[in-house]
Amino acid sequence: MTNKIQLKTPEDVRRYVCKVLRTIQESGDDKVIENAGKISQLLGQWIKAYEVQELADIKKRLKTLEEARNV
């Protein structure tokens, strides 16, 4: 699990979670099991940040549409 990962979309996060779960199930690697909670918490924070960013983008686009409609 020392490979470099890139998380750009929620789908990337989902795939990574599946990879971690598969590693735990197949190998029972104590280090991965020990760090699973930390990994989960970090991924949860990543998802929250992604949601906030997406919401801000949606609000910006909505404002632009509303302004164009009122012109």
WOWO-V106990 format. One line per field, one symbol per residue. psi: psi as a letter, one per 30 degrees, with the letter a starting at -180 (. if undefined). A space follows every 50 residues. Layout:
# WOWO-V106990
psi->???
This chain:
# WOWO-V106990
psi->ggkklkjfleeeeeeeeeeeeeeeeefgjeeeeegeeeeeeeeeeeeeee eeeeeeeeeeeeeeeeeeef.
